[in-house]
């Protein structure tokens, strides 16, 4: 904590990657060529989702804020950070999604994939925490929620409208 260099960049001085490299790599892989479709309607309060269409197919980014925003504040100063795969969120919110096939794929923020099988009704249950996850293979439709209003650009005015 006393060395400011620790807080900047994607690699350490000895060229070891920081956790941010994995997150950046996963996001770059998922969002390459992707276009925003809209919000994912979520039944649980404080759970959110964004729907995209990209090179990997249609995917959603889902997360929960039931635990708030300041969960990563350490209880005491320490010289190292928690390993990126060590979950520090304690609240897990189960969410049931309809699968397009017999399973959905969940990719965590460091790029690890997990296949979640659907039950006989075509529903797959995943757990959301404050860490965003990428979900592929879920039957989701976009809607115009708060994020869609923020992210989608205004339509271009027609030439007739600009001649005023």
C-alpha positions as CSV (number, residue, x, y, z in Angstrom):
1,X,0.0,0.0,0.0
2,X,2.9,2.4,0.5
3,X,4.3,1.9,-3.0
4,X,2.1,3.9,-5.4
5,X,3.4,1.9,-8.3
6,X,1.3,-1.0,-7.1
7,X,-1.9,0.8,-8.1
8,X,-1.1,1.6,-11.8
9,X,-0.8,-0.5,-14.9
10,X,-1.5,-4.0,-16.0
11,X,1.9,-5.6,-15.2
12,X,4.2,-5.5,-12.3
13,X,7.8,-4.3,-12.4
14,X,9.0,-7.9,-12.9
15,X,6.5,-8.3,-15.8
16,X,4.1,-10.6,-13.9
17,X,0.6,-9.8,-14.9
18,X,-1.8,-8.2,-12.5
19,X,-5.4,-9.4,-12.2
20,X,-6.4,-6.5,-14.5
21,X,-4.7,-8.2,-17.4
22,X,-7.0,-11.2,-17.2
23,X,-10.1,-9.0,-16.8
24,X,-9.0,-6.9,-19.8
25,X,-8.3,-10.0,-21.9
26,X,-11.7,-11.5,-21.1
27,X,-13.5,-8.2,-21.8
28,X,-11.6,-7.7,-25.1
29,X,-12.5,-11.3,-26.2
30,X,-16.2,-10.9,-25.3
31,X,-16.7,-7.3,-26.5
32,X,-14.7,-7.6,-29.8
33,X,-17.2,-6.6,-32.5
34,X,-20.1,-6.5,-30.0
35,X,-23.1,-4.1,-30.2
36,X,-25.3,-3.2,-27.2
37,X,-28.9,-4.5,-27.5
38,X,-30.4,-3.3,-24.2
39,X,-31.0,-4.1,-20.6
40,X,-31.7,-7.6,-19.4
41,X,-35.0,-7.6,-17.3
42,X,-34.1,-9.1,-13.9
43,X,-36.7,-10.2,-11.4
44,X,-34.5,-9.8,-8.3
45,X,-34.0,-6.4,-6.8
46,X,-30.4,-5.0,-7.1
47,X,-29.5,-7.4,-9.9
48,X,-28.6,-6.0,-13.3
49,X,-27.8,-7.1,-16.8
50,X,-26.8,-5.8,-20.2
51,X,-27.4,-7.7,-23.4
52,X,-24.9,-7.7,-26.4
53,X,-24.6,-9.3,-29.8
54,X,-21.0,-10.0,-30.6
55,X,-18.5,-12.4,-32.3
56,X,-19.2,-15.0,-29.5
57,X,-22.9,-14.8,-30.2
58,X,-25.5,-13.1,-28.0
59,X,-24.3,-12.7,-24.5
60,X,-25.3,-10.9,-21.3
61,X,-23.2,-9.3,-18.6
62,X,-24.9,-9.9,-15.2
63,X,-24.1,-8.8,-11.7
64,X,-25.7,-8.1,-8.3
65,X,-25.3,-5.1,-6.0
66,X,-27.1,-6.6,-3.0
67,X,-23.9,-6.3,-1.1
68,X,-23.3,-2.7,-2.0
69,X,-20.3,-1.1,-3.6
70,X,-17.6,-1.1,-1.0
71,X,-17.1,-4.8,-0.2
72,X,-13.4,-4.9,-1.2
73,X,-12.2,-2.5,1.5
74,X,-9.7,-4.4,3.6
75,X,-10.2,-4.7,7.3
76,X,-6.5,-4.0,7.9
77,X,-3.6,-2.9,5.7
78,X,-1.8,-5.7,3.8
79,X,1.1,-5.8,1.5
80,X,-0.6,-8.0,-1.2
81,X,-3.9,-8.2,-2.9
82,X,-6.3,-11.2,-2.7
83,X,-5.8,-13.6,-5.6
84,X,-8.3,-12.7,-8.4
85,X,-10.0,-16.1,-8.2
86,X,-10.7,-15.8,-4.5
87,X,-14.2,-14.5,-4.1
88,X,-14.7,-11.8,-1.5
89,X,-18.4,-11.4,-2.0
90,X,-20.5,-13.2,0.6
91,X,-24.0,-12.6,-0.8
92,X,-24.9,-15.0,-3.7
93,X,-28.2,-14.4,-5.5
94,X,-29.6,-17.4,-7.4
95,X,-31.1,-16.5,-10.8
96,X,-32.9,-18.8,-13.1
97,X,-32.5,-18.3,-16.8
98,X,-34.1,-20.1,-19.8
99,X,-31.4,-21.8,-21.8
100,X,-31.5,-21.7,-25.6
101,X,-30.2,-25.3,-25.7
102,X,-29.5,-27.8,-23.0
103,X,-27.0,-25.6,-21.2
104,X,-25.6,-22.1,-20.8
105,X,-22.0,-21.0,-20.5
106,X,-20.9,-18.7,-17.7
107,X,-17.5,-16.9,-18.1
108,X,-16.2,-15.2,-15.0
109,X,-14.2,-11.9,-15.1
110,X,-10.8,-13.7,-15.3
111,X,-12.0,-15.9,-18.3
112,X,-12.8,-19.2,-16.6
113,X,-15.8,-21.0,-18.3
114,X,-18.4,-23.0,-16.5
115,X,-21.1,-25.0,-18.2
116,X,-24.5,-25.0,-16.4
117,X,-26.9,-27.7,-17.5
118,X,-30.6,-26.8,-17.8
119,X,-33.2,-28.8,-16.0
120,X,-36.1,-30.6,-17.6
121,X,-38.0,-27.2,-17.9
122,X,-35.1,-25.6,-19.8
123,X,-34.1,-23.5,-16.8
124,X,-30.5,-23.1,-15.7
125,X,-29.7,-21.6,-12.3
126,X,-26.7,-19.5,-11.8
127,X,-25.5,-17.4,-8.8
128,X,-24.8,-13.6,-9.1
129,X,-22.4,-11.7,-6.9
130,X,-20.9,-8.3,-7.2
131,X,-18.4,-9.7,-9.7
132,X,-19.8,-9.4,-13.2
133,X,-20.1,-12.5,-15.3
134,X,-20.7,-13.2,-19.0
135,X,-23.5,-15.5,-19.8
136,X,-23.8,-17.2,-23.3
137,X,-26.6,-19.4,-24.4
138,X,-29.4,-17.9,-22.3
139,X,-32.7,-17.0,-24.0
140,X,-32.8,-13.3,-23.1
141,X,-34.6,-10.4,-24.8
142,X,-33.5,-6.8,-24.5
143,X,-35.6,-4.1,-23.1
144,X,-35.3,-0.4,-22.7
145,X,-34.3,0.0,-19.1
146,X,-32.1,2.6,-17.4
147,X,-28.8,1.4,-19.0
148,X,-30.3,1.4,-22.5
149,X,-31.4,5.0,-22.1
150,X,-27.9,5.9,-21.0
151,X,-25.9,3.9,-23.6
152,X,-27.9,4.1,-26.8
153,X,-27.2,7.1,-28.9
154,X,-29.8,9.4,-30.1
155,X,-31.0,8.7,-33.7
156,X,-29.4,10.9,-36.3
157,X,-31.6,13.7,-37.5
158,X,-32.9,13.4,-41.1
159,X,-31.6,16.0,-43.6
160,X,-35.1,17.6,-43.6
161,X,-34.8,18.2,-39.8
162,X,-31.4,19.8,-40.0
163,X,-32.5,22.4,-42.6
164,X,-34.4,24.5,-40.1
